[in-house]
Structure formats: structure tokens, C-alpha cells
Amino acid sequence: MADTLERIKEAGVVGAGGAGFPTHVKINCKAETVIANGAECEPLLNVDQCAMRDEAEQIVAGLEAVLQITGAARGVICTKEHYHDAVVSLQKALTGKENLALKLLKSTYPAGDEQVMVYEVTGRVVPTGGLPLDAGAVVLNVSTLKNVSRALAGFPVTDKTVTVSGEVSVPVTMEVPIGTPFQALIDRAGGPKSAEGYVAVIGGPCMGALERDWSKPVTKTTGGIIVLKADHPLVRTKTQDFARDVKLAKAVCCQCSLCTQMCPRNALGLKVEPHKAMRAAANNDGKLLGDINGVFSCCNCGLCTYYACNFGLNPAAMMTRMKDGLSRAGVKPEKKIAYPVSDGYGLTKLPTYRLESRLGVTQYESNAPYVREAFSVSSVAIPLKMHIGAPSEPVVAVGSRVKKGDLIARIPEGKMGANIHASIDGTVTAVDAQQITILR
């Protein structure tokens, strides 16, 4: 098992679903169940669905490897029941594997939330301040498992599959070299030639971040590039103005608590109460915040902001600010579950089509087909920090000739991090504290 972990470490595998936690660290444990997250619950994204449809055998091989490392008795792949082609491929790849199973989920948001998925599979709740391992589980994105399988075959992480959608003429899903500028993908999808009058959401429409600089690169965790007009309501919501949010909380929030009632993690018993964060901000009184454990349990899925609040307020941003403030003050959560799972837990499962309508992105919903083509790019700028942990240390210098797959940056001695490899053949033209640039 030590050799398997070392190969995964050397290949630079990190959580591909967005978090970027180094996989060799995450799976170096003992667990009862390994869960493969293929829910991809954010609208408009197609990355994991394509991986499950086209590379199911690699995903299953990666899952089996993680079972061996963790000693888990079973592995469960969770995906949406309407991903018909992916389901067929997975069922075929799972044939004869008695310790592996497929769990089909409805198309709801946020079905892909790690804690929601742990509860759906194990019936246990991950406590505030805890990890899925506290419920006996390890959760890995299906694309991460694909990379685990590739690592064991000797291939490091050099490419990332990305969906490009929104204000583009040809929505598409492609595998591209890490370090490729966003603009190159937007061009391939027939999108705007510059960000003037537009903005990109990197990730999904709910949890993704706004990006106006399209020269920035694809990383190991980039899953989506959603191009929107700059005046789209979603862009306005994501353009945070704390002073404005506080004024609106004072003037508009009526404490209806619908944001809390619809919160999936609150329904799991974790005391996530965004209406109290709004109340505390409006009155400038931290004593009104309620159970601070609940603040730490917020995953910022945005359901409260993007759907629950009928007044267009931003309780998700308020929860994030409260969490940051508590952390800066040295406050830490207690590892506990506040109360039993609500009888109304199922009522918090928001149909994805209703979320899309409220977000104003229904018109962008398309297949975004996976295009199998070699994506050629003349240069890449590969960040040294694409993961949780310390930035990687360059092992190449300006003028070095590298081939795709060569190690170019390594984990700092004694720290948590991830190795980084060249994503194209070429010459290193720049090395600084942030990135390594390679020219083909």
C-alpha cells in the first residue's frame, strides 16, 4: 500500500472536484466506505458525467485502489439517475464486483455536497468541525479517481477536463493542458474575444467565482468556465459589497427564516441558520448569531442566496464573512451534531431545473458535448499552488527543456502539498513565486 500511495503522491493527484486536497494525504487512513462523488450537482457542468460515461473502467479501478489502501469494505459510486449513458457505462464496469455499488440520485441541489452524500450513503451525519472519516467514509470526486487510476499506470496529472458554456456559440467539454489560458477555451467554444462587457464564472454558477481576467490559467481543480454578460443578475449577486449587504439586511430582511428552513445542512442537524447571521449583521451584535458551530458548518452552497431568499438578499455571503471573522478571532468549532436529522430533510432537496430558472441560466443549459481532440496551445502558465497546502517548489529554471509529464515543481520538505508536472513539451521561459511558464 505504501508504494501505491507514493505513486499517487508522485503523480500530483489532488481533489479534482474543486477542493484540491492532496489525495495521497486524504486516503492515507482507515475507512469503512469509500464514496465516489459523481453527482455534479451544479447546473451547466458536464465534466464528471463525461468521465463516467467514457472512462468508467478507470474510475472503478481508481475506486478499487482506494478501497485497498483504506481497508474499506465497500465502495459506492453516486451519480444522477438521469445521466443515462454514464449509468450504463458504470453498471457495465461494476459487473461482478460485489463490494462496489451504484447509488442513483435525483437531480437536486446540492446533491454533490460531501456531507449530504455521506448521509445518503451511510445514514450518518458528519459533525461540525469534523470530516467524512468521522462517519467512517472517504469521499472522492470521480475525476479524482480517474487520475488515481492514471497515476498507478504511470501518468501524472497534466490535463484537466473543463466545460465551457454560457454566452458561447458552441458549448463544449474538453480536456486541455493545465496552464491553458481561459481565453483559449472560450475561443474554442465560440465565445467573446475579450472580457469587455462579459465576465466568466469559474466553476459552477452557485459556488464558482467571478473572473474578469481571461488570461488566467486552467488549474487542476477548474471544472467550468461559464461566460455571462456583465449585467447578468447572477454577476450582480456575486459582486459582493459588504456595506450594501448590511444595509439591505437592516432595511429588508424580515427574519422569515426561509433561508434556514431550506438549508440542507441545517436539516442534517448541524444548526446552520443564515437568518441569524443576517440578524447579527443588521444589529451589529454577535450575540444574535446563535450557535457558532452552525456558522462553521455552512458549506457556502448558496442555496439560501440564490433560491430561498425572496428579497434577493445574500445570506450566503454573510455566513462566509461571519465564519472568516470567527476564525480570525481564534474561535474554533466543536466537533458535535446539534440535533437530529429533520423530518423535513427531503423537502430541502431543490430540483435543479428550478434553481436554474431562479439563477437565470436555463437558456444556457445544453449538452456541452465532450470533444475528443488534441487541444494545442503555444504556452502554458502553470500555478505553483493549485491545491490545499504549501505552494510547490520549482525544480526547473529558465531555459530548461521539458517534456509533458516531467516534474517541474515538488512538495516542500515536511509540508503538505502536491507535485506539479509539465503539461506540454517546451522550454521554461519564466519561473517566479506564483507560476512556471512553458513555451512550446
MARTI-178224 format. One record per residue (C-alpha): residue number from 1; x, y, z; residue in one letter. Coordinates in steps of 0.05 Angstrom, whole numbers, plus 5000, padded with zeros to 4 digits. Layout:
BEGIN
+-----+------+------+------+------+
|  nr |    u |    v |    w | rest |
+-----+------+------+------+------+
| NUM |    X |    Y |    Z |    A |
...
+-----+------+------+------+------+
// end
This chain:
BEGIN
+-----+------+------+------+------+
|  nr |    u |    v |    w | rest |
+-----+------+------+------+------+
|   1 | 5000 | 5000 | 5000 |    M |
|   2 | 5058 | 5048 | 5014 |    A |
|   3 | 5082 | 5040 | 4943 |    D |
|   4 | 5012 | 5055 | 4916 |    T |
|   5 | 5006 | 5118 | 4959 |    L |
|   6 | 5075 | 5140 | 4936 |    E |
|   7 | 5056 | 5134 | 4863 |    R |
|   8 | 4994 | 5175 | 4874 |    I |
|   9 | 5036 | 5227 | 4911 |    K |
|  10 | 5088 | 5229 | 4857 |    E |
|  11 | 5035 | 5239 | 4803 |    A |
|  12 | 5008 | 5301 | 4837 |    G |
|  13 | 4936 | 5277 | 4846 |    V |
|  14 | 4891 | 5326 | 4883 |    V |
|  15 | 4816 | 5333 | 4891 |    G |
|  16 | 4792 | 5349 | 4820 |    A |
|  17 | 4723 | 5369 | 4842 |    G |
|  18 | 4744 | 5437 | 4867 |    G |
|  19 | 4775 | 5430 | 4936 |    A |
|  20 | 4844 | 5408 | 4913 |    G |
|  21 | 4862 | 5368 | 4976 |    F |
|  22 | 4924 | 5325 | 4962 |    P |
|  23 | 4896 | 5255 | 4950 |    T |
|  24 | 4955 | 5217 | 4979 |    H |
|  25 | 4942 | 5251 | 5045 |    V |
|  26 | 4866 | 5243 | 5044 |    K |
|  27 | 4866 | 5168 | 5031 |    I |
|  28 | 4923 | 5151 | 5080 |    N |
|  29 | 4872 | 5128 | 5132 |    C |
|  30 | 4826 | 5072 | 5152 |    K |
|  31 | 4753 | 5076 | 5129 |    A |
|  32 | 4691 | 5034 | 5124 |    E |
|  33 | 4664 | 5063 | 5060 |    T |
|  34 | 4694 | 5099 | 5000 |    V |
|  35 | 4644 | 5144 | 4964 |    I |
|  36 | 4656 | 5165 | 4892 |    A |
|  37 | 4622 | 5232 | 4881 |    N |
|  38 | 4593 | 5236 | 4810 |    G |
|  39 | 4533 | 5279 | 4826 |    A |
|  40 | 4560 | 5342 | 4793 |    E |
|  41 | 4500 | 5379 | 4822 |    C |
|  42 | 4519 | 5449 | 4797 |    E |
|  43 | 4480 | 5468 | 4734 |    P |
|  44 | 4514 | 5473 | 4666 |    L |
|  45 | 4573 | 5429 | 4681 |    L |
|  46 | 4586 | 5364 | 4644 |    N |
|  47 | 4657 | 5342 | 4665 |    V |
|  48 | 4642 | 5285 | 4712 |    D |
|  49 | 4584 | 5260 | 4671 |    Q |
|  50 | 4631 | 5253 | 4611 |    C |
|  51 | 4683 | 5218 | 4654 |    A |
|  52 | 4633 | 5167 | 4680 |    M |
|  53 | 4606 | 5154 | 4610 |    R |
|  54 | 4673 | 5148 | 4574 |    D |
|  55 | 4722 | 5126 | 4628 |    E |
|  56 | 4681 | 5085 | 4676 |    A |
|  57 | 4732 | 5029 | 4679 |    E |
|  58 | 4787 | 5077 | 4701 |    Q |
|  59 | 4741 | 5106 | 4755 |    I |
|  60 | 4725 | 5037 | 4781 |    V |
|  61 | 4799 | 5018 | 4780 |    A |
|  62 | 4815 | 5080 | 4820 |    G |
|  63 | 4760 | 5065 | 4869 |    L |
|  64 | 4785 | 4994 | 4879 |    E |
|  65 | 4856 | 5020 | 4892 |    A |
|  66 | 4829 | 5068 | 4946 |    V |
|  67 | 4790 | 5011 | 4978 |    L |
|  68 | 4854 | 4971 | 4984 |    Q |
|  69 | 4892 | 5030 | 5014 |    I |
|  70 | 4838 | 5048 | 5065 |    T |
|  71 | 4816 | 4977 | 5081 |    G |
|  72 | 4744 | 4998 | 5066 |    A |
|  73 | 4694 | 4941 | 5058 |    A |
|  74 | 4653 | 4975 | 5005 |    R |
|  75 | 4655 | 5029 | 4952 |    G |
|  76 | 4594 | 5067 | 4927 |    V |
|  77 | 4591 | 5110 | 4864 |    I |
|  78 | 4538 | 5164 | 4870 |    C |
|  79 | 4510 | 5196 | 4807 |    T |
|  80 | 4446 | 5224 | 4778 |    K |
|  81 | 4395 | 5175 | 4753 |    E |
|  82 | 4382 | 5217 | 4690 |    H |
|  83 | 4456 | 5211 | 4669 |    Y |
|  84 | 4432 | 5151 | 4628 |    H |
|  85 | 4495 | 5137 | 4586 |    D |
|  86 | 4540 | 5145 | 4647 |    A |
|  87 | 4497 | 5098 | 4687 |    V |
|  88 | 4501 | 5045 | 4633 |    V |
|  89 | 4577 | 5051 | 4630 |    S |
|  90 | 4584 | 5047 | 4705 |    L |
|  91 | 4538 | 4987 | 4711 |    Q |
|  92 | 4580 | 4951 | 4659 |    K |
|  93 | 4645 | 4968 | 4695 |    A |
|  94 | 4617 | 4946 | 4762 |    L |
|  95 | 4594 | 4877 | 4737 |    T |
|  96 | 4619 | 4822 | 4782 |    G |
|  97 | 4648 | 4870 | 4835 |    K |
|  98 | 4608 | 4851 | 4897 |    E |
|  99 | 4639 | 4903 | 4943 |    N |
| 100 | 4623 | 4960 | 4896 |    L |
| 101 | 4554 | 4991 | 4885 |    A |
| 102 | 4519 | 5046 | 4846 |    L |
| 103 | 4472 | 5095 | 4881 |    K |
| 104 | 4427 | 5136 | 4837 |    L |
| 105 | 4405 | 5205 | 4860 |    L |
| 106 | 4351 | 5253 | 4838 |    K |
| 107 | 4372 | 5316 | 4801 |    S |
| 108 | 4372 | 5363 | 4862 |    T |
| 109 | 4418 | 5416 | 4891 |    Y |
| 110 | 4464 | 5407 | 4928 |    P |
| 111 | 4465 | 5331 | 4919 |    A |
| 112 | 4540 | 5335 | 4909 |    G |
| 113 | 4554 | 5365 | 4977 |    D |
| 114 | 4602 | 5319 | 5013 |    E |
| 115 | 4562 | 5317 | 5078 |    Q |
| 116 | 4496 | 5306 | 5043 |    V |
| 117 | 4526 | 5249 | 5004 |    M |
| 118 | 4555 | 5216 | 5066 |    V |
| 119 | 4486 | 5217 | 5098 |    Y |
| 120 | 4453 | 5190 | 5036 |    E |
| 121 | 4501 | 5131 | 5033 |    V |
| 122 | 4515 | 5115 | 5106 |    T |
| 123 | 4457 | 5145 | 5144 |    G |
| 124 | 4508 | 5181 | 5188 |    R |
| 125 | 4519 | 5256 | 5197 |    V |
| 126 | 4588 | 5287 | 5194 |    V |
| 127 | 4595 | 5330 | 5256 |    P |
| 128 | 4611 | 5404 | 5255 |    T |
| 129 | 4687 | 5412 | 5252 |    G |
| 130 | 4693 | 5340 | 5230 |    G |
| 131 | 4709 | 5302 | 5167 |    L |
| 132 | 4671 | 5247 | 5130 |    P |
| 133 | 4720 | 5199 | 5164 |    L |
| 134 | 4684 | 5214 | 5229 |    D |
| 135 | 4625 | 5178 | 5196 |    A |
| 136 | 4670 | 5123 | 5171 |    G |
| 137 | 4674 | 5149 | 5100 |    A |
| 138 | 4723 | 5178 | 5050 |    V |
| 139 | 4693 | 5218 | 4992 |    V |
| 140 | 4730 | 5228 | 4926 |    L |
| 141 | 4707 | 5260 | 4862 |    N |
| 142 | 4701 | 5211 | 4803 |    V |
| 143 | 4752 | 5251 | 4763 |    S |
| 144 | 4800 | 5246 | 4821 |    T |
| 145 | 4792 | 5170 | 4819 |    L |
| 146 | 4805 | 5172 | 4745 |    K |
| 147 | 4870 | 5208 | 4760 |    N |
| 148 | 4887 | 5157 | 4814 |    V |
| 149 | 4880 | 5102 | 4762 |    S |
| 150 | 4924 | 5140 | 4713 |    R |
| 151 | 4976 | 5152 | 4767 |    A |
| 152 | 4981 | 5078 | 4780 |    L |
| 153 | 4992 | 5068 | 4706 |    A |
| 154 | 5050 | 5118 | 4708 |    G |
| 155 | 5016 | 5181 | 4683 |    F |
| 156 | 5019 | 5244 | 4726 |    P |
| 157 | 4965 | 5297 | 4726 |    V |
| 158 | 4979 | 5342 | 4666 |    T |
| 159 | 4910 | 5356 | 4638 |    D |
| 160 | 4841 | 5378 | 4663 |    K |
| 161 | 4773 | 5368 | 4633 |    T |
| 162 | 4732 | 5433 | 4631 |    V |
| 163 | 4662 | 5451 | 4609 |    T |
| 164 | 4654 | 5518 | 4573 |    V |
| 165 | 4583 | 5545 | 4570 |    S |
| 166 | 4541 | 5607 | 4577 |    G |
| 167 | 4549 | 5663 | 4525 |    E |
| 168 | 4585 | 5619 | 4474 |    V |
| 169 | 4561 | 5593 | 4408 |    S |
| 170 | 4585 | 5521 | 4417 |    V |
| 171 | 4583 | 5497 | 4489 |    P |
| 172 | 4636 | 5443 | 4496 |    V |
| 173 | 4673 | 5399 | 4545 |    T |
| 174 | 4747 | 5388 | 4531 |    M |
| 175 | 4810 | 5360 | 4563 |    E |
| 176 | 4864 | 5413 | 4560 |    V |
| 177 | 4935 | 5422 | 4586 |    P |
| 178 | 4938 | 5451 | 4656 |    I |
| 179 | 4960 | 5523 | 4650 |    G |
| 180 | 4919 | 5537 | 4587 |    T |
| 181 | 4890 | 5608 | 4590 |    P |
| 182 | 4815 | 5614 | 4598 |    F |
| 183 | 4811 | 5656 | 4534 |    Q |
| 184 | 4836 | 5597 | 4492 |    A |
| 185 | 4778 | 5553 | 4516 |    L |
| 186 | 4728 | 5609 | 4507 |    I |
| 187 | 4753 | 5619 | 4436 |    D |
| 188 | 4745 | 5545 | 4421 |    R |
| 189 | 4673 | 5549 | 4445 |    A |
| 190 | 4659 | 5609 | 4400 |    G |
| 191 | 4655 | 5659 | 4456 |    G |
| 192 | 4673 | 5732 | 4464 |    P |
| 193 | 4743 | 5752 | 4442 |    K |
| 194 | 4753 | 5793 | 4506 |    S |
| 195 | 4722 | 5803 | 4574 |    A |
| 196 | 4697 | 5872 | 4556 |    E |
| 197 | 4623 | 5871 | 4572 |    G |
| 198 | 4628 | 5800 | 4598 |    Y |
| 199 | 4652 | 5761 | 4659 |    V |
| 200 | 4668 | 5687 | 4670 |    A |
| 201 | 4645 | 5646 | 4728 |    V |
| 202 | 4700 | 5595 | 4743 |    I |
| 203 | 4666 | 5532 | 4769 |    G |
| 204 | 4591 | 5524 | 4775 |    G |
| 205 | 4542 | 5582 | 4776 |    P |
| 206 | 4528 | 5576 | 4850 |    C |
| 207 | 4596 | 5563 | 4882 |    M |
| 208 | 4640 | 5589 | 4825 |    G |
| 209 | 4679 | 5654 | 4829 |    A |
| 210 | 4676 | 5714 | 4782 |    L |
| 211 | 4737 | 5724 | 4737 |    E |
| 212 | 4748 | 5783 | 4692 |    R |
| 213 | 4819 | 5767 | 4673 |    D |
| 214 | 4814 | 5713 | 4620 |    W |
| 215 | 4889 | 5706 | 4613 |    S |
| 216 | 4888 | 5666 | 4678 |    K |
| 217 | 4902 | 5591 | 4672 |    P |
| 218 | 4864 | 5526 | 4679 |    V |
| 219 | 4886 | 5491 | 4743 |    T |
| 220 | 4879 | 5420 | 4770 |    K |
| 221 | 4811 | 5440 | 4800 |    T |
| 222 | 4780 | 5481 | 4744 |    T |
| 223 | 4715 | 5447 | 4724 |    G |
| 224 | 4676 | 5500 | 4687 |    G |
| 225 | 4681 | 5567 | 4652 |    I |
| 226 | 4612 | 5599 | 4646 |    I |
| 227 | 4612 | 5663 | 4605 |    V |
| 228 | 4559 | 5714 | 4624 |    L |
| 229 | 4542 | 5785 | 4604 |    K |
| 230 | 4568 | 5833 | 4656 |    A |
| 231 | 4498 | 5856 | 4674 |    D |
| 232 | 4470 | 5786 | 4686 |    H |
| 233 | 4434 | 5782 | 4753 |    P |
| 234 | 4479 | 5726 | 4776 |    L |
| 235 | 4540 | 5770 | 4765 |    V |
| 236 | 4509 | 5826 | 4806 |    R |
| 237 | 4495 | 5777 | 4863 |    T |
| 238 | 4566 | 5751 | 4862 |    K |
| 239 | 4595 | 5821 | 4861 |    T |
| 240 | 4597 | 5828 | 4936 |    Q |
| 241 | 4591 | 5894 | 4972 |    D |
| 242 | 4591 | 5882 | 5047 |    F |
| 243 | 4566 | 5952 | 5065 |    A |
| 244 | 4508 | 5944 | 5016 |    R |
| 245 | 4492 | 5875 | 5043 |    D |
| 246 | 4489 | 5901 | 5114 |    V |
| 247 | 4444 | 5960 | 5094 |    K |
| 248 | 4397 | 5912 | 5060 |    L |
| 249 | 4397 | 5865 | 5120 |    A |
| 250 | 4376 | 5924 | 5163 |    K |
| 251 | 4324 | 5950 | 5115 |    A |
| 252 | 4295 | 5889 | 5082 |    V |
| 253 | 4308 | 5824 | 5120 |    C |
| 254 | 4243 | 5806 | 5156 |    C |
| 255 | 4272 | 5745 | 5192 |    Q |
| 256 | 4224 | 5698 | 5155 |    C |
| 257 | 4279 | 5645 | 5164 |    S |
| 258 | 4264 | 5612 | 5097 |    L |
| 259 | 4339 | 5612 | 5084 |    C |
| 260 | 4348 | 5569 | 5146 |    T |
| 261 | 4288 | 5525 | 5132 |    Q |
| 262 | 4315 | 5507 | 5063 |    M |
| 263 | 4387 | 5495 | 5085 |    C |
| 264 | 4406 | 5421 | 5074 |    P |
| 265 | 4459 | 5422 | 5127 |    R |
| 266 | 4412 | 5453 | 5177 |    N |
| 267 | 4364 | 5396 | 5162 |    A |
| 268 | 4421 | 5347 | 5177 |    L |
| 269 | 4422 | 5374 | 5248 |    G |
| 270 | 4482 | 5420 | 5242 |    L |
| 271 | 4447 | 5484 | 5264 |    K |
| 272 | 4464 | 5524 | 5202 |    V |
| 273 | 4420 | 5586 | 5210 |    E |
| 274 | 4435 | 5641 | 5159 |    P |
| 275 | 4375 | 5683 | 5181 |    H |
| 276 | 4412 | 5693 | 5247 |    K |
| 277 | 4475 | 5715 | 5211 |    A |
| 278 | 4432 | 5768 | 5176 |    M |
| 279 | 4402 | 5788 | 5243 |    R |
| 280 | 4471 | 5794 | 5276 |    A |
| 281 | 4497 | 5837 | 5218 |    A |
| 282 | 4436 | 5882 | 5217 |    A |
| 283 | 4442 | 5896 | 5291 |    N |
| 284 | 4518 | 5894 | 5295 |    N |
| 285 | 4512 | 5845 | 5352 |    D |
| 286 | 4549 | 5779 | 5351 |    G |
| 287 | 4506 | 5753 | 5408 |    K |
| 288 | 4449 | 5746 | 5359 |    L |
| 289 | 4488 | 5698 | 5315 |    L |
| 290 | 4462 | 5636 | 5350 |    G |
| 291 | 4502 | 5572 | 5353 |    D |
| 292 | 4570 | 5590 | 5323 |    I |
| 293 | 4580 | 5516 | 5307 |    N |
| 294 | 4527 | 5525 | 5254 |    G |
| 295 | 4566 | 5582 | 5222 |    V |
| 296 | 4625 | 5536 | 5213 |    F |
| 297 | 4581 | 5482 | 5184 |    S |
| 298 | 4559 | 5526 | 5126 |    C |
| 299 | 4589 | 5500 | 5060 |    C |
| 300 | 4571 | 5563 | 5021 |    N |
| 301 | 4529 | 5524 | 4971 |    C |
| 302 | 4490 | 5588 | 4961 |    G |
| 303 | 4421 | 5557 | 4962 |    L |
| 304 | 4398 | 5609 | 5014 |    C |
| 305 | 4420 | 5666 | 4970 |    T |
| 306 | 4404 | 5640 | 4900 |    Y |
| 307 | 4337 | 5609 | 4916 |    Y |
| 308 | 4309 | 5614 | 4986 |    A |
| 309 | 4310 | 5689 | 4997 |    C |
| 310 | 4250 | 5722 | 4964 |    N |
| 311 | 4281 | 5791 | 4973 |    F |
| 312 | 4345 | 5778 | 4934 |    G |
| 313 | 4389 | 5785 | 4996 |    L |
| 314 | 4456 | 5750 | 5005 |    N |
| 315 | 4456 | 5708 | 5069 |    P |
| 316 | 4509 | 5661 | 5040 |    A |
| 317 | 4559 | 5718 | 5035 |    A |
| 318 | 4540 | 5740 | 5106 |    M |
| 319 | 4553 | 5669 | 5132 |    M |
| 320 | 4621 | 5668 | 5098 |    T |
| 321 | 4640 | 5735 | 5128 |    R |
| 322 | 4618 | 5712 | 5197 |    M |
| 323 | 4658 | 5648 | 5190 |    K |
| 324 | 4720 | 5686 | 5169 |    D |
| 325 | 4712 | 5735 | 5227 |    G |
| 326 | 4705 | 5679 | 5278 |    L |
| 327 | 4766 | 5644 | 5250 |    S |
| 328 | 4808 | 5708 | 5253 |    R |
| 329 | 4786 | 5716 | 5326 |    A |
| 330 | 4813 | 5647 | 5341 |    G |
| 331 | 4745 | 5615 | 5350 |    V |
| 332 | 4741 | 5542 | 5330 |    K |
| 333 | 4681 | 5496 | 5322 |    P |
| 334 | 4665 | 5439 | 5370 |    E |
| 335 | 4661 | 5371 | 5339 |    K |
| 336 | 4587 | 5355 | 5350 |    K |
| 337 | 4519 | 5347 | 5318 |    I |
| 338 | 4469 | 5398 | 5345 |    A |
| 339 | 4403 | 5360 | 5337 |    Y |
| 340 | 4373 | 5300 | 5299 |    P |
| 341 | 4362 | 5300 | 5225 |    V |
| 342 | 4298 | 5337 | 5209 |    S |
| 343 | 4236 | 5300 | 5187 |    D |
| 344 | 4234 | 5352 | 5132 |    G |
| 345 | 4303 | 5336 | 5106 |    Y |
| 346 | 4275 | 5311 | 5040 |    G |
| 347 | 4240 | 5378 | 5029 |    L |
| 348 | 4306 | 5414 | 5025 |    T |
| 349 | 4324 | 5377 | 4961 |    K |
| 350 | 4315 | 5431 | 4909 |    L |
| 351 | 4302 | 5407 | 4838 |    P |
| 352 | 4360 | 5432 | 4794 |    T |
| 353 | 4314 | 5458 | 4740 |    Y |
| 354 | 4280 | 5504 | 4790 |    R |
| 355 | 4348 | 5530 | 4813 |    L |
| 356 | 4369 | 5542 | 4740 |    E |
| 357 | 4306 | 5583 | 4729 |    S |
| 358 | 4318 | 5626 | 4790 |    R |
| 359 | 4391 | 5637 | 4771 |    L |
| 360 | 4370 | 5658 | 4701 |    G |
| 361 | 4414 | 5606 | 4667 |    V |
| 362 | 4362 | 5559 | 4637 |    T |
| 363 | 4376 | 5586 | 4567 |    Q |
| 364 | 4449 | 5562 | 4574 |    Y |
| 365 | 4431 | 5490 | 4592 |    E |
| 366 | 4458 | 5446 | 4537 |    S |
| 367 | 4493 | 5380 | 4528 |    N |
| 368 | 4562 | 5413 | 4524 |    A |
| 369 | 4588 | 5350 | 4489 |    P |
| 370 | 4656 | 5322 | 4504 |    Y |
| 371 | 4702 | 5335 | 4445 |    V |
| 372 | 4759 | 5286 | 4437 |    R |
| 373 | 4813 | 5327 | 4404 |    E |
| 374 | 4884 | 5345 | 4419 |    A |
| 375 | 4879 | 5416 | 4445 |    F |
| 376 | 4941 | 5453 | 4421 |    S |
| 377 | 4966 | 5513 | 4460 |    V |
| 378 | 5030 | 5551 | 4447 |    S |
| 379 | 5046 | 5566 | 4520 |    S |
| 380 | 5021 | 5549 | 4590 |    V |
| 381 | 5028 | 5584 | 4656 |    A |
| 382 | 5025 | 5531 | 4710 |    I |
| 383 | 5009 | 5557 | 4780 |    P |
| 384 | 5052 | 5531 | 4838 |    L |
| 385 | 4992 | 5528 | 4884 |    K |
| 386 | 4932 | 5490 | 4856 |    M |
| 387 | 4918 | 5452 | 4919 |    H |
| 388 | 4907 | 5457 | 4994 |    I |
| 389 | 4975 | 5463 | 5028 |    G |
| 390 | 5041 | 5497 | 5013 |    A |
| 391 | 5060 | 5522 | 4943 |    P |
| 392 | 5104 | 5474 | 4906 |    S |
| 393 | 5178 | 5488 | 4897 |    E |
| 394 | 5205 | 5494 | 4826 |    P |
| 395 | 5257 | 5443 | 4805 |    V |
| 396 | 5268 | 5474 | 4736 |    V |
| 397 | 5300 | 5540 | 4715 |    A |
| 398 | 5290 | 5588 | 4657 |    V |
| 399 | 5318 | 5555 | 4594 |    G |
| 400 | 5303 | 5483 | 4618 |    S |
| 401 | 5275 | 5437 | 4564 |    R |
| 402 | 5218 | 5395 | 4589 |    V |
| 403 | 5172 | 5342 | 4562 |    K |
| 404 | 5099 | 5332 | 4581 |    K |
| 405 | 5097 | 5295 | 4647 |    G |
| 406 | 5165 | 5318 | 4672 |    D |
| 407 | 5166 | 5340 | 4745 |    L |
| 408 | 5174 | 5416 | 4747 |    I |
| 409 | 5155 | 5431 | 4820 |    A |
| 410 | 5155 | 5388 | 4882 |    R |
| 411 | 5124 | 5386 | 4951 |    I |
| 412 | 5165 | 5427 | 5001 |    P |
| 413 | 5202 | 5384 | 5051 |    E |
| 414 | 5160 | 5368 | 5112 |    G |
| 415 | 5097 | 5403 | 5086 |    K |
| 416 | 5032 | 5383 | 5055 |    M |
| 417 | 5025 | 5397 | 4981 |    G |
| 418 | 5026 | 5367 | 4912 |    A |
| 419 | 5077 | 5354 | 4857 |    N |
| 420 | 5068 | 5391 | 4792 |    I |
| 421 | 5086 | 5367 | 4722 |    H |
| 422 | 5096 | 5398 | 4654 |    A |
| 423 | 5032 | 5397 | 4614 |    S |
| 424 | 5065 | 5408 | 4545 |    I |
| 425 | 5133 | 5397 | 4513 |    D |
| 426 | 5174 | 5461 | 4511 |    G |
| 427 | 5222 | 5509 | 4542 |    T |
| 428 | 5214 | 5541 | 4610 |    V |
| 429 | 5212 | 5616 | 4597 |    T |
| 430 | 5194 | 5642 | 4667 |    A |
| 431 | 5196 | 5618 | 4739 |    V |
| 432 | 5171 | 5661 | 4796 |    D |
| 433 | 5137 | 5653 | 4863 |    A |
| 434 | 5068 | 5642 | 4831 |    Q |
| 435 | 5078 | 5601 | 4767 |    Q |
| 436 | 5122 | 5567 | 4716 |    I |
| 437 | 5113 | 5587 | 4643 |    T |
| 438 | 5129 | 5538 | 4587 |    I |
| 439 | 5133 | 5558 | 4513 |    L |
| 440 | 5123 | 5502 | 4463 |    R |
+-----+------+------+------+------+
// end
